[in-house]
Amino acid sequence: MAGDRLIMLGTKGGPRLTTGSSWPTSMVLEVAGRPYIIDAGMGVTRQFVEAGYTLQQVHTIILTHHHSDHNLELGPLLHTVWVSSRFREIRVYGPPGLFNLVEKFLASQSFDIGIRISDEKLADIAEMIKPCEYTEGRVFADDLVEVTSLRVRHPPVEHCYALKFRFSGKTVVISSDTRYFPPLMEFARGADILVHEVMHREGVERMCARLSEVKPNLLQHMIASHTFGDDVGRIAEGAGVGHLVLNHFTPSDEPEIDAEAFQRLVRQTWGGELTVPCDLAEIRL
C-alpha cells in the first residue's frame, strides 16, 4: 500500500442520500504509505476500510469547514477508531468550532464512553483526541507533509478553507466548497493536482425546483456558494495545474446529469488532464 495517492472516499455534494447515491465528501491523501483523512462526511468510516485501510492507520484528520456533509461523521469515526484499535494520539485539525464539535460529541456519548472505560478497561477517548483549530495560513507540518490554508468564499459559512499539501516535491490542493474565487489560482499555482468542487447549472436548477418545498432558498445558496463547471476549468487554467480532479458533484442524482455531462462543462475552459471520479477512485501521484 506504500506510495503517494489520492483516494476519493465520497464524491457527492450535500448531505442528502438517495438509493444508489455516492457518499458525501471525504478523501484520503496517502503520503509514503500514511493516510491523511480530509473531511468526514457521512460514510467516511466505512469507505476508509473499503479502500483497504485499517482503523489502526487513522492518525490525522483535517476538516475544511463545518457543513454537515463534511463533518457529520467525525465523532463516530473517532469513536469507532477508539473501540477498534490500539490507543494512540489522533490529531484533528479544523476551523473554529472544532473544539465544540468534539466536546459535544463526547458529551452525547458519555454513557457509552464511561461504561466502556470501566467495563472494557479502555483508555479515556478524550485523551486520544488532540483537536487543533486553524484559520488562514499554516495548519501543521509533520515529518512527511506541510499543510497551509486559504480562506475561500462559501457564504454564509465564514470559516471555509482550501488546503495545500506539500510533500516530496509534490503539491496537492483541495478547493473545499467555494464560489468562483480567483485568488485560488495563485494558491494552487503549479500544483500537481487540484481537487475542485463542481456544479452543473441545468442539473442544479432542476434539483432546486424539485426540492423547493423542503429548501425554498436552495438555488440562491448554490449560486452564491459553489462553482459551476466552466469556472472550475478557468481556475485550473489560471493556476496552471498539472491535473484537475472534480469533486463534490452537484447534483449527484439528477437523470441525464452524469460524469460525461460534468466533463463536457469543464472541457469548455480546461484542456489539461482531467479526472471525473466515482467513490473509491484512486489517483496516483
C-alpha positions, -999 to +999 in steps of 0.1 A: +000+000+000+031+023+001+031+052-022+016+086-029-020+086-040-054+103-035-085+082-028-119+098-032-139+082-004-171+102-011-177+125-040-212+139-038-221+174-027-246+180+001-259+157+029-289+142+011-288+105+004-308+086-022-308+049-033-275+042-050-261+076-045-224+085-038-213+092-002-208+128+009-174+144+007-143+128+022-110+117+008-076+103+018-043+117+007-017+089+012+019+100+015+046+074+018+020+049+029+005+071+056-032+082+051-044+117+059-082+119+060-096+151+046-132+158+057-155+134+074-189+133+057-214+105+064-199+072+053-162+081+059-156+052+083-170+026+060-153+040+029-120+042+047-119+005+054-135-003+020-104+015+005-082-011+021-071+007+052-074-004+088-087+018+116-053+015+132-039+036+104-061+067+113-037+093+128-046+127+112-079+142+102-084+176+086-118+193+082-122+221+056-154+236+072-184+227+093-212+219+069-226+185+078-216+168+046-180+175+056-181+168+094-211+148+103-192+115+109-161+130+126-173+119+161-185+084+150-152+079+131-131+088+162-153+066+185-150+037+161-113+041+160-112+042+198-131+009+203-114-009+174-077-003+175-047+004+198-047+036+218-026+065+204-029+102+196-053+111+168-047+147+156-077+165+143-075+199+126-105+221+118-117+257+116-131+274+147-159+253+160-139+221+161-135+222+199-172+225+204-179+197+178-156+172+196-167+182+231-204+179+224-200+146+206-181+132+236-209+145+259-236+129+237-218+095+242-208+100+278-228+069+290-213+046+264-178+060+269-180+057+307-193+021+305-165+010+281-138+026+302-150+008+334-161-024+318-137-030+289-108-011+305-104+012+276-083+044+280-102+076+280-111+086+244-107+123+254-070+116+259-067+101+225-082+130+205-059+160+200-080+188+183-065+219+169-084+248+154-068+267+125-075+297+103-058+310+072-021+302+069+000+273+083-022+244+095+006+220+105+037+202+094+049+168+104+078+145+091+060+140+058+038+169+048+033+206+052-003+219+051-014+255+046-048+270+041-066+298+022-100+311+033-123+307+003-158+321-001-186+298+008-214+321+023-229+320+048-201+299+063-173+323+074-146+297+081-142+276+050-107+267+038-089+254+007-059+232+018-025+229+002-004+198+009+033+199+000+054+167+002+083+150-016+084+178-042+047+174-049+017+197-043-019+188-039-046+215-034-081+208-022-106+237-030-131+228-004-166+243-011-164+277-027-179+300-052-158+310-082-128+325-063-099+338-085-074+341-055-075+303-055-055+304-088-024+318-070-029+295-040-029+265-064-002+278-088+016+250-104+001+223-082+004+187-094-032+181-086-061+204-079-092+188-064-121+213-071-158+211-063-181+213-094-217+223-101-238+217-132-262+247-139-291+229-156-289+200-131-288+223-101-318+243-114-338+211-117-327+198-083-336+230-066-370+231-082-377+196-071-367+203-035-383+238-033-408+228-007-381+214+016-354+241+008-370+272-007-337+291-008-315+263-021-309+278-056-298+311-042-274+294-018-260+272-046-253+302-069-237+322-041-216+295-026-205+270-053-187+269-086-201+260-120-180+236-141-168+262-167-155+284-139-137+253-124-119+250-156-109+287-155-094+282-120-074+252-132-062+270-163-053+302-145-034+282-118-015+262-144-021+229-125-010+196-139-042+176-132-077+187-123-098+162-103-135+170-099-153+165-065-184+174-046-206+168-076-238+189-075-263+175-084-252+139-079-285+121-087-303+140-114-312+120-145-291+128-175-265+148-154-238+121-154-200+121-154-199+130-191-221+160-185-197+174-159-168+166-181-183+184-211-189+215-190-154+217-176-139+210-210-153+243-223-124+260-204-099+233-195-079+212-219-055+196-195-055+163-176-090+157-161-104+131-138-141+128-131-140+102-102-165+080-086-164+069-049-132+050-041-115+062-072-077+062-069-054+089-084-017+081-083+007+110-078 
